[in-house]
Protein backbone atom coordinates (compact mmCIF):
# COMPACT_ATOMS: atom_id res chain seq x y z
CA UNK A 1 0.00 0.00 0.00
CA UNK A 2 1.13 3.52 -0.71
CA UNK A 3 -0.39 6.95 -0.31
CA UNK A 4 0.16 8.80 -3.55
CA UNK A 5 -0.69 12.46 -4.04
CA UNK A 6 -1.66 13.58 -7.53
CA UNK A 7 -1.49 17.31 -8.21
CA UNK A 8 -3.29 18.32 -11.37
CA UNK A 9 -2.13 21.25 -13.50
CA UNK A 10 -4.98 23.27 -11.97
CA UNK A 11 -3.48 22.72 -8.52
CA UNK A 12 -6.21 20.27 -7.49
CA UNK A 13 -4.59 17.69 -5.20
CA UNK A 14 -5.92 14.18 -4.56
CA UNK A 15 -4.33 11.64 -2.26
CA UNK A 16 -5.10 7.99 -2.95
CA UNK A 17 -4.20 4.87 -1.04
CA UNK A 18 -3.13 2.43 -3.74
CA UNK A 19 -2.82 -1.33 -3.19
CA UNK A 20 0.52 -2.91 -4.08
CA UNK A 21 0.82 -3.68 -7.76
CA UNK A 22 -1.56 -0.99 -8.95
CA UNK A 23 0.01 1.39 -11.43
CA UNK A 24 -0.23 5.09 -10.72
CA UNK A 25 -2.17 5.40 -13.99
CA UNK A 26 -4.73 2.84 -12.81
CA UNK A 27 -5.11 4.69 -9.52
CA UNK A 28 -5.85 7.94 -11.34
CA UNK A 29 -8.34 6.57 -13.86
CA UNK A 30 -10.19 4.37 -11.36
CA UNK A 31 -10.60 7.25 -8.93
CA UNK A 32 -11.50 10.03 -11.32
CA UNK A 33 -8.29 12.03 -11.17
CA UNK A 34 -8.22 14.21 -14.28
CA UNK A 35 -5.02 14.84 -16.18
CA UNK A 36 -4.06 11.24 -16.93
CA UNK A 37 -5.53 9.58 -20.00
CA UNK A 38 -3.80 6.21 -20.35
CA UNK A 39 -5.20 5.66 -23.83
CA UNK A 40 -3.34 2.38 -24.42
CA UNK A 41 -4.59 0.92 -21.16
CA UNK A 42 -1.16 0.73 -19.56
CA UNK A 43 0.86 -0.92 -22.32
CA UNK A 44 3.51 1.81 -22.47
CA UNK A 45 2.45 2.49 -26.04
CA UNK A 46 0.80 5.93 -26.09
CA UNK A 47 2.60 8.28 -23.65
CA UNK A 48 -0.66 9.86 -22.40
CA UNK A 49 -0.07 9.14 -18.70
CA UNK A 50 2.95 11.43 -18.38
CA UNK A 51 3.67 12.66 -14.86
CA UNK A 52 6.40 14.51 -13.02
CA UNK A 53 7.79 12.64 -10.05
CA UNK A 54 9.32 14.60 -7.20
CA UNK A 55 12.99 14.34 -8.19
CA UNK A 56 14.16 13.61 -4.66
CA UNK A 57 12.04 10.44 -4.72
CA UNK A 58 13.10 9.15 -8.16
CA UNK A 59 15.49 6.65 -6.62
CA UNK A 60 12.59 5.02 -4.73
CA UNK A 61 11.11 3.97 -8.08
CA UNK A 62 12.15 1.07 -10.26
CA UNK A 63 14.13 2.63 -13.11
CA UNK A 64 12.40 3.31 -16.41
CA UNK A 65 12.75 0.61 -19.09
CA UNK A 66 14.24 1.42 -22.50
CA UNK A 67 10.70 1.27 -23.88
CA UNK A 68 9.47 3.83 -21.35
CA UNK A 69 12.47 6.10 -21.93
CA UNK A 70 11.76 6.00 -25.66
CA UNK A 71 8.04 6.75 -25.17
CA UNK A 72 8.95 9.66 -22.88
CA UNK A 73 10.55 11.29 -25.92
CA UNK A 74 7.04 11.52 -27.34
CA UNK A 75 5.14 13.19 -24.49
CA UNK A 76 2.95 16.17 -25.36
CA UNK A 77 4.04 18.42 -22.47
CA UNK A 78 7.58 19.43 -21.61
CA UNK A 79 9.82 16.52 -20.61
CA UNK A 80 11.64 17.17 -17.34
CA UNK A 81 14.16 15.21 -15.25
CA UNK A 82 11.29 13.81 -13.15
CA UNK A 83 9.21 12.76 -16.16
CA UNK A 84 7.82 9.21 -16.02
CA UNK A 85 4.86 7.32 -17.42
CA UNK A 86 2.37 6.63 -14.64
CA UNK A 87 1.39 3.26 -16.13
CA UNK A 88 4.94 2.01 -15.55
CA UNK A 89 5.12 2.94 -11.85
CA UNK A 90 3.68 0.26 -9.59
CA UNK A 91 2.63 1.06 -6.04
CA UNK A 92 4.81 -0.45 -3.29
CA UNK A 93 5.40 0.54 0.32
CA UNK A 94 8.61 2.31 -0.81
CA UNK A 95 6.48 4.85 -2.70
CA UNK A 96 4.40 5.88 0.31
CA UNK A 97 3.97 9.66 0.43
CA UNK A 98 5.04 10.15 -3.18
CA UNK A 99 3.81 13.32 -4.87
CA UNK A 100 3.37 13.44 -8.63
CA UNK A 101 2.47 16.49 -10.67
CA UNK A 102 0.39 16.10 -13.80
CA UNK A 103 1.12 18.11 -16.94
CA UNK A 104 -1.30 20.49 -18.59
CA UNK A 105 -1.69 18.27 -21.63
CA UNK A 106 -1.28 14.61 -22.53
CA UNK A 107 -1.87 14.69 -26.27
CA UNK B 1 -34.59 22.20 -29.40
CA UNK B 2 -31.68 22.54 -27.02
CA UNK B 3 -28.39 21.05 -28.12
CA UNK B 4 -28.13 17.40 -27.14
CA UNK B 5 -25.48 15.11 -28.52
CA UNK B 6 -26.17 11.42 -28.12
CA UNK B 7 -23.24 9.04 -28.41
CA UNK B 8 -24.03 5.37 -28.99
CA UNK B 9 -21.17 3.33 -27.58
CA UNK B 10 -19.19 3.98 -24.39
CA UNK B 11 -15.86 2.57 -25.51
CA UNK B 12 -12.67 4.38 -26.49
CA UNK B 13 -14.22 6.32 -29.39
CA UNK B 14 -17.40 7.27 -27.51
CA UNK B 15 -15.59 8.51 -24.42
CA UNK B 16 -13.05 10.40 -26.51
CA UNK B 17 -15.82 12.11 -28.47
CA UNK B 18 -17.64 13.17 -25.30
CA UNK B 19 -14.52 14.56 -23.66
CA UNK B 20 -13.34 16.27 -26.83
CA UNK B 21 -16.75 17.96 -27.15
CA UNK B 22 -16.35 19.41 -23.66
CA UNK B 23 -12.72 20.35 -24.27
CA UNK B 24 -13.90 22.11 -27.44
CA UNK B 25 -16.38 24.20 -25.48
CA UNK B 26 -19.66 22.38 -26.21
CA UNK B 27 -22.11 23.47 -23.51
CA UNK B 28 -25.18 21.43 -24.42
CA UNK B 29 -26.19 18.04 -23.06
CA UNK B 30 -24.13 14.91 -23.80
CA UNK B 31 -25.52 11.42 -23.29
CA UNK B 32 -23.15 8.47 -23.58
CA UNK B 33 -24.99 5.20 -24.08
CA UNK B 34 -23.27 1.89 -23.34
CA UNK B 35 -24.86 -1.54 -23.74
CA UNK B 36 -22.59 -3.25 -21.20
CA UNK B 37 -23.36 -3.33 -17.47
CA UNK B 38 -20.19 -1.48 -16.51
CA UNK B 39 -18.76 1.90 -17.44
CA UNK B 40 -15.93 2.61 -19.89
CA UNK B 41 -12.94 0.29 -19.55
CA UNK B 42 -9.66 -0.37 -21.30
CA UNK B 43 -9.82 -3.20 -23.82
CA UNK B 44 -6.10 -3.69 -24.59
CA UNK B 45 -5.34 -5.46 -21.26
CA UNK B 46 -8.21 -7.95 -21.77
CA UNK B 47 -6.13 -10.45 -23.74
CA UNK B 48 -3.13 -10.04 -21.45
CA UNK B 49 -3.19 -8.83 -17.82
CA UNK B 50 -6.95 -9.33 -17.38
CA UNK B 51 -7.00 -12.80 -18.93
CA UNK B 52 -3.93 -13.72 -16.90
CA UNK B 53 -5.74 -12.65 -13.73
CA UNK B 54 -3.08 -10.06 -12.89
CA UNK B 55 -5.50 -7.14 -12.54
CA UNK B 56 -8.98 -6.58 -11.15
CA UNK B 57 -11.98 -4.73 -12.55
CA UNK B 58 -11.07 -1.42 -10.91
CA UNK B 59 -7.70 -1.45 -12.66
CA UNK B 60 -9.43 -1.77 -16.01
CA UNK B 61 -11.48 1.41 -15.58
CA UNK B 62 -10.93 3.96 -18.35
CA UNK B 63 -12.92 6.79 -16.77
CA UNK B 64 -14.51 6.73 -13.34
CA UNK B 65 -18.20 7.75 -13.31
CA UNK B 66 -17.39 10.83 -11.19
CA UNK B 67 -14.85 12.02 -13.78
CA UNK B 68 -17.53 11.88 -16.49
CA UNK B 69 -20.13 13.47 -14.19
CA UNK B 70 -17.76 16.37 -13.47
CA UNK B 71 -17.71 17.06 -17.19
CA UNK B 72 -21.48 16.83 -17.26
CA UNK B 73 -21.40 13.74 -19.47
CA UNK B 74 -24.43 11.57 -18.71
CA UNK B 75 -23.32 7.96 -18.85
CA UNK B 76 -26.07 5.37 -19.18
CA UNK B 77 -24.81 1.80 -18.95
CA UNK B 78 -26.84 -1.28 -19.81
CA UNK B 79 -28.72 0.76 -22.39
CA UNK B 80 -28.82 -0.87 -25.82
CA UNK B 81 -30.23 1.12 -28.73
CA UNK B 82 -32.76 -0.50 -31.04
CA UNK B 83 -33.19 2.05 -33.82
CA UNK B 84 -32.38 5.51 -35.13
CA UNK B 85 -35.21 7.67 -36.51
CA UNK B 86 -33.33 10.18 -38.65
CA UNK B 87 -36.44 12.10 -39.70
CA UNK B 88 -37.49 12.70 -36.09
CA UNK B 89 -33.86 12.94 -34.90
CA UNK B 90 -34.56 10.39 -32.22
CA UNK B 91 -32.83 7.31 -30.90
CA UNK B 92 -35.08 4.47 -29.79
CA UNK B 93 -33.78 2.55 -26.81
CA UNK B 94 -34.32 -1.15 -26.26
CA UNK B 95 -36.68 -0.37 -23.36
CA UNK B 96 -39.00 1.46 -25.79
CA UNK B 97 -38.15 4.99 -24.67
CA UNK B 98 -36.71 7.62 -27.00
CA UNK B 99 -34.02 10.27 -26.85
CA UNK B 100 -34.03 13.32 -29.08
CA UNK B 101 -30.72 14.48 -30.50
CA UNK B 102 -29.37 17.51 -32.26
CA UNK B 103 -26.23 15.54 -33.13
CA UNK B 104 -25.63 11.80 -33.07
CA UNK B 105 -22.37 9.87 -32.86
CA UNK B 106 -22.14 6.17 -33.67
CA UNK B 107 -19.28 4.58 -31.77
CA UNK B 108 -20.67 1.07 -31.80
CA UNK B 109 -17.42 -0.83 -32.26
CA UNK B 110 -17.07 -4.20 -33.90
CA UNK B 111 -17.99 -7.79 -33.13
CA UNK B 112 -15.87 -10.93 -33.55
CA UNK B 113 -16.71 -13.05 -36.58
CA UNK B 114 -18.08 -16.40 -35.58
CA UNK B 115 -16.81 -19.66 -36.99
CA UNK B 116 -19.08 -20.79 -39.84
CA UNK B 117 -18.50 -24.48 -39.15
CA UNK B 118 -20.37 -27.33 -37.46
CA UNK B 119 -19.89 -26.93 -33.70
CA UNK B 120 -18.83 -23.31 -34.12
CA UNK B 121 -21.29 -22.16 -31.45
CA UNK B 122 -20.65 -24.97 -28.95
CA UNK B 123 -19.98 -24.28 -25.29
CA UNK B 124 -16.28 -23.53 -24.83
CA UNK B 125 -15.88 -21.92 -28.25
CA UNK B 126 -15.09 -18.34 -27.33
CA UNK B 127 -14.07 -15.09 -28.93
CA UNK B 128 -12.57 -12.13 -27.10
CA UNK B 129 -13.95 -8.65 -27.43
CA UNK B 130 -15.57 -7.51 -24.18
CA UNK B 131 -14.68 -7.76 -20.53
CA UNK B 132 -17.33 -10.46 -20.15
CA UNK B 133 -15.84 -12.41 -23.07
CA UNK B 134 -12.43 -12.26 -21.43
CA UNK B 135 -13.81 -13.31 -18.05
CA UNK B 136 -15.57 -16.29 -19.65
CA UNK B 137 -12.32 -17.22 -21.37
CA UNK B 138 -10.36 -16.97 -18.12
CA UNK B 139 -12.89 -19.28 -16.45
CA UNK B 140 -12.63 -21.78 -19.27
CA UNK B 141 -8.83 -21.66 -19.06
CA UNK B 142 -9.07 -22.39 -15.33
CA UNK B 143 -11.22 -25.42 -16.15
CA UNK B 144 -8.68 -26.56 -18.76
CA UNK B 145 -5.90 -26.30 -16.17
CA UNK B 146 -7.91 -28.30 -13.67
CA UNK B 147 -8.89 -31.03 -16.13
CA UNK B 148 -5.59 -30.94 -18.04
CA UNK B 149 -7.27 -30.02 -21.31
CA UNK B 150 -5.65 -28.18 -24.18
CA UNK B 151 -6.43 -24.88 -25.83
CA UNK B 152 -6.77 -24.52 -29.59
CA UNK B 153 -6.62 -21.02 -31.04
CA UNK B 154 -8.18 -20.58 -34.47
CA UNK B 155 -6.58 -17.65 -36.25
CA UNK B 156 -2.96 -16.51 -36.07
CA UNK B 157 -3.79 -12.80 -35.84
CA UNK B 158 -3.08 -10.39 -33.00
CA UNK B 159 -5.88 -11.49 -30.69
CA UNK B 160 -5.19 -15.18 -31.23
CA UNK B 161 -1.46 -14.82 -30.66
CA UNK B 162 -1.86 -12.63 -27.58
CA UNK B 163 -4.30 -15.15 -26.09
CA UNK B 164 -1.90 -17.98 -26.98
CA UNK B 165 0.92 -16.16 -25.17
CA UNK B 166 -1.25 -15.64 -22.08
CA UNK B 167 -2.39 -19.28 -22.12
CA UNK B 168 1.24 -20.43 -22.26
CA UNK B 169 2.04 -18.14 -19.35
CA UNK B 170 -0.63 -20.05 -17.41
CA UNK B 171 1.06 -23.32 -18.40
CA UNK B 172 -1.65 -24.50 -20.79
CA UNK B 173 -0.94 -26.64 -23.85
CA UNK B 174 -1.72 -24.43 -26.84
CA UNK B 175 -2.09 -25.06 -30.56
CA UNK B 176 -2.54 -22.14 -32.95
CA UNK B 177 -4.21 -22.92 -36.27
CA UNK B 178 -3.78 -20.46 -39.12
CA UNK B 179 -5.36 -20.96 -42.53
CA UNK B 180 -2.79 -18.81 -44.34
CA UNK B 181 0.78 -19.98 -44.99
CA UNK B 182 2.13 -17.51 -42.40
CA UNK B 183 1.14 -15.64 -39.23
CA UNK B 184 -0.20 -12.09 -39.45
CA UNK B 185 0.14 -12.35 -43.19
CA UNK B 186 -1.95 -9.27 -43.97
CA UNK B 187 0.22 -6.90 -41.94
CA UNK B 188 3.70 -8.24 -41.36
CA UNK B 189 6.58 -8.79 -43.75
CA UNK B 190 7.21 -12.51 -44.39
CA UNK B 191 10.47 -12.47 -42.43
CA UNK B 192 8.68 -11.04 -39.38
CA UNK B 193 5.88 -13.62 -39.70
CA UNK B 194 8.59 -16.28 -39.58
CA UNK B 195 10.18 -14.59 -36.58
CA UNK B 196 6.84 -14.61 -34.69
CA UNK B 197 6.29 -18.26 -35.61
CA UNK B 198 9.71 -19.04 -34.14
CA UNK B 199 8.97 -16.96 -31.03
CA UNK B 200 5.76 -18.84 -30.31
CA UNK B 201 7.48 -22.13 -31.07
CA UNK B 202 10.24 -21.34 -28.59
CA UNK B 203 7.54 -20.64 -25.98
CA UNK B 204 6.02 -24.06 -26.52
CA UNK B 205 3.10 -23.16 -28.78
CA UNK B 206 2.27 -25.82 -31.35
CA UNK B 207 1.70 -23.97 -34.59
CA UNK B 208 -0.05 -25.27 -37.70
CA UNK B 209 0.04 -23.03 -40.76
CA UNK B 210 -2.14 -23.68 -43.79
CA UNK B 211 -4.56 -25.44 -41.44
CA UNK B 212 -7.94 -26.40 -42.85
CA UNK B 213 -10.61 -27.00 -40.24
CA UNK B 214 -13.68 -29.05 -41.11
CA UNK B 215 -15.61 -29.09 -37.83
CA UNK B 216 -15.51 -28.64 -34.08
CA UNK B 217 -16.33 -31.84 -32.21
CA UNK B 218 -18.55 -31.74 -29.16
CA UNK B 219 -19.18 -34.02 -26.19
CA UNK B 220 -22.55 -35.31 -25.04
CA UNK B 221 -23.21 -32.16 -23.05
CA UNK B 222 -22.68 -30.05 -26.16
CA UNK B 223 -19.34 -28.64 -25.05
CA UNK B 224 -16.46 -28.46 -27.46
CA UNK B 225 -14.07 -31.41 -27.25
CA UNK B 226 -11.79 -30.91 -30.21
CA UNK B 227 -11.02 -29.48 -33.62
CA UNK B 228 -11.16 -31.70 -36.70
CA UNK B 229 -8.78 -30.84 -39.55
CA UNK B 230 -9.27 -31.63 -43.23
CA UNK B 231 -6.55 -34.28 -43.09
CA UNK B 232 -8.60 -36.12 -40.46
CA UNK B 233 -6.49 -35.10 -37.47
CA UNK B 234 -8.42 -34.42 -34.29
CA UNK B 235 -6.93 -31.89 -31.88
CA UNK B 236 -8.51 -32.38 -28.47
CA UNK B 237 -9.45 -29.12 -26.74
CA UNK B 238 -11.38 -27.89 -23.73
CA UNK B 239 -11.29 -24.35 -25.05
CA UNK B 240 -11.35 -23.17 -28.65
CA UNK B 241 -10.50 -19.51 -29.12
CA UNK B 242 -11.84 -17.97 -32.31
CA UNK B 243 -9.78 -15.02 -33.52
CA UNK B 244 -10.66 -14.71 -37.19
CA UNK B 245 -11.33 -11.01 -37.34
CA UNK B 246 -14.19 -8.66 -36.58
CA UNK B 247 -17.10 -7.08 -38.40
CA UNK B 248 -18.16 -3.49 -37.86
CA UNK B 249 -21.30 -3.03 -35.77
CA UNK B 250 -23.11 -1.08 -38.47
CA UNK B 251 -26.59 -2.62 -38.29
CA UNK B 252 -28.20 0.43 -36.64
CA UNK B 253 -26.68 2.63 -39.32
CA UNK B 254 -27.76 0.30 -42.13
CA UNK B 255 -31.30 0.13 -40.79
CA UNK B 256 -31.33 3.93 -40.69
CA UNK B 257 -30.29 4.10 -44.33
CA UNK B 258 -26.78 5.49 -43.77
CA UNK B 259 -24.15 4.52 -46.31
CA UNK B 260 -22.35 1.40 -45.09
CA UNK B 261 -19.73 -0.76 -46.74
CA UNK B 262 -17.58 -2.97 -44.49
CA UNK B 263 -18.54 -0.42 -41.83
CA UNK B 264 -20.20 2.95 -41.51
CA UNK B 265 -18.73 5.01 -44.32
CA UNK B 266 -17.21 8.27 -43.07
CA UNK B 267 -14.98 11.00 -44.44
CA UNK B 268 -11.66 12.03 -42.89
CA UNK B 269 -13.58 14.03 -40.26
CA UNK B 270 -15.91 11.18 -39.27
CA UNK B 271 -19.00 12.53 -41.06
CA UNK B 272 -21.53 10.00 -42.36
CA UNK B 273 -23.97 10.52 -45.19
CA UNK B 274 -26.29 12.37 -42.73
CA UNK B 275 -24.98 15.83 -41.79
CA UNK B 276 -25.91 15.54 -38.11
CA UNK B 277 -24.65 11.98 -37.68
CA UNK B 278 -20.98 11.14 -37.17
CA UNK B 279 -19.21 7.87 -36.55
CA UNK B 280 -15.91 6.98 -34.90
CA UNK B 281 -13.77 3.97 -34.10
CA UNK B 282 -13.95 0.32 -35.09
CA UNK B 283 -17.45 0.67 -36.60
CA UNK B 284 -16.24 2.96 -39.38
CA UNK B 285 -14.79 2.59 -42.86
CA UNK B 286 -13.07 5.75 -44.01
CA UNK B 287 -13.52 6.84 -47.63
CA UNK B 288 -10.14 7.94 -48.96
CA UNK B 289 -9.64 10.58 -51.67
CA UNK B 290 -9.03 7.83 -54.27
CA UNK B 291 -12.45 6.34 -53.48
CA UNK B 292 -11.17 3.26 -51.65
CA UNK B 293 -12.19 2.39 -48.10
CA UNK B 294 -9.82 2.16 -45.14
CA UNK B 295 -10.81 0.15 -42.10
CA UNK B 296 -8.64 0.58 -39.04
CA UNK B 297 -9.27 -1.25 -35.80
CA UNK B 298 -7.11 0.43 -33.21
CA UNK B 299 -7.06 2.61 -30.11
CA UNK B 300 -5.41 5.39 -32.12
CA UNK B 301 -8.16 5.31 -34.75
CA UNK B 302 -10.81 5.47 -32.02
CA UNK B 303 -9.23 8.43 -30.24
CA UNK B 304 -8.33 10.34 -33.42
CA UNK B 305 -11.74 9.86 -35.00
CA UNK B 306 -13.36 10.77 -31.68
CA UNK B 307 -11.53 14.09 -31.74
CA UNK B 308 -12.37 14.65 -35.42
CA UNK B 309 -16.03 13.91 -34.84
CA UNK B 310 -16.25 16.27 -31.87
CA UNK B 311 -14.67 19.01 -33.97
CA UNK B 312 -17.07 18.32 -36.85
CA UNK B 313 -20.04 18.63 -34.47
CA UNK B 314 -18.64 21.98 -33.39
CA UNK B 315 -18.41 23.07 -37.02
CA UNK B 316 -14.65 22.66 -37.33
CA UNK B 317 -12.54 20.68 -39.80
CA UNK B 318 -10.15 18.32 -38.07
CA UNK B 319 -9.36 15.51 -40.47
CA UNK B 320 -7.56 12.44 -39.14
CA UNK B 321 -4.57 12.18 -41.43
CA UNK B 322 -1.80 11.12 -39.06
CA UNK B 323 0.15 7.94 -39.71
CA UNK B 324 -1.74 4.94 -38.33
CA UNK B 325 -0.03 3.12 -35.47
CA UNK B 326 -0.77 -0.01 -33.51
CA UNK B 327 0.93 -2.33 -31.06
CA UNK B 328 0.76 -5.90 -29.80
CA UNK B 329 2.35 -7.37 -26.66
CA UNK B 330 3.25 -11.06 -26.78
CA UNK B 331 5.47 -12.56 -24.05
CA UNK B 332 8.13 -9.91 -23.38
CA UNK B 333 8.04 -8.62 -26.96
CA UNK B 334 6.38 -5.36 -27.85
CA UNK B 335 5.54 -5.05 -31.53
CA UNK B 336 4.85 -1.45 -32.58
CA UNK B 337 3.67 -0.76 -36.09
CA UNK B 338 3.56 2.55 -37.94
CA UNK B 339 2.02 3.06 -41.37
CA UNK B 340 0.18 0.66 -43.66
CA UNK B 341 2.33 -2.03 -45.23
CA UNK B 342 -0.05 -3.22 -47.95
CA UNK B 343 1.61 -3.27 -51.36
CA UNK B 344 5.22 -3.35 -50.15
CA UNK B 345 7.72 -4.83 -52.62
CA UNK B 346 10.89 -4.51 -50.58
CA UNK B 347 11.85 -4.95 -46.95
CA UNK B 348 14.90 -3.82 -45.03
CA UNK B 349 15.88 -4.68 -41.46
CA UNK B 350 17.45 -2.36 -38.93
CA UNK B 351 19.07 -4.07 -35.96
CA UNK B 352 19.69 -7.74 -35.35
CA UNK B 353 16.62 -9.98 -35.51
CA UNK B 354 18.37 -12.57 -33.35
CA UNK B 355 18.83 -10.00 -30.59
CA UNK B 356 15.05 -9.54 -30.26
CA UNK B 357 15.26 -5.78 -30.81
CA UNK B 358 14.93 -4.66 -34.43
CA UNK B 359 12.66 -3.02 -37.00
CA UNK B 360 11.44 -4.04 -40.43
CA UNK B 361 10.93 -1.24 -42.98
CA UNK B 362 8.37 -1.80 -45.75
CA UNK B 363 9.03 0.01 -49.01
CA UNK B 364 7.26 0.23 -52.35
CA UNK B 365 9.23 1.56 -55.30
CA UNK B 366 11.61 3.15 -52.81
CA UNK B 367 8.88 4.86 -50.82
CA UNK B 368 8.54 4.05 -47.12
CA UNK B 369 5.11 2.58 -46.37
CA UNK B 370 5.38 1.18 -42.87
CA UNK B 371 7.77 0.17 -40.11
CA UNK B 372 7.28 -2.74 -37.70
CA UNK B 373 9.44 -2.50 -34.59
CA UNK B 374 10.04 -5.24 -32.03
CA UNK B 375 11.27 -3.96 -28.66
CA UNK B 376 12.54 -0.88 -30.50
CA UNK B 377 10.29 2.01 -29.49
CA UNK B 378 12.73 4.66 -30.67
CA UNK B 379 12.64 3.25 -34.21
CA UNK B 380 8.84 3.24 -33.98
CA UNK B 381 8.49 6.85 -32.88
CA UNK B 382 11.01 7.96 -35.48
CA UNK B 383 9.13 5.96 -38.12
CA UNK B 384 5.94 7.85 -37.35
CA UNK B 385 7.83 11.10 -37.97
CA UNK B 386 9.39 9.81 -41.20
CA UNK B 387 5.98 8.64 -42.46
CA UNK B 388 4.22 11.85 -41.41
CA UNK B 389 6.87 13.82 -43.31
CA UNK B 390 6.82 11.47 -46.32
CA UNK B 391 10.55 10.88 -46.00
CA UNK B 392 11.99 7.53 -47.14
CA UNK B 393 15.36 6.09 -46.20
CA UNK B 394 17.12 3.82 -48.68
CA UNK B 395 17.42 0.12 -47.76
CA UNK B 396 21.16 0.69 -47.28
CA UNK B 397 20.50 3.52 -44.80
CA UNK B 398 18.00 1.32 -42.94
CA UNK B 399 20.56 -1.47 -42.69
CA UNK B 400 23.36 0.81 -41.51
CA UNK B 401 23.00 1.02 -37.74
CA UNK B 402 25.59 3.80 -37.65
CA UNK B 403 23.43 6.02 -39.88
CA UNK B 404 20.93 8.13 -37.91
CA UNK B 405 17.67 8.06 -39.89
CA UNK B 406 16.61 11.14 -37.95
CA UNK B 407 19.03 13.23 -40.03
CA UNK B 408 16.71 12.65 -43.00
CA UNK B 409 14.09 14.71 -41.20
CA UNK B 410 16.41 17.72 -40.97
CA UNK B 411 16.60 18.25 -44.72
Interface residues (C-beta under 8 A of the other chain):
Chain A: X22 X23 X26 X29 X30 X31 X32 X33 X34 X38 X39 X40 X41 X42 X43 X44 X45 X46 X66 X67 X70 X71 X73 X74 X107
Chain B: X12 X42 X43 X44 X45 X49 X55 X58 X59 X60 X61 X62 X63 X64 X65 X66 X67 X70 X299 X300 X303 X327 X329 X334 X336 X375 X377 X378 X380 X381
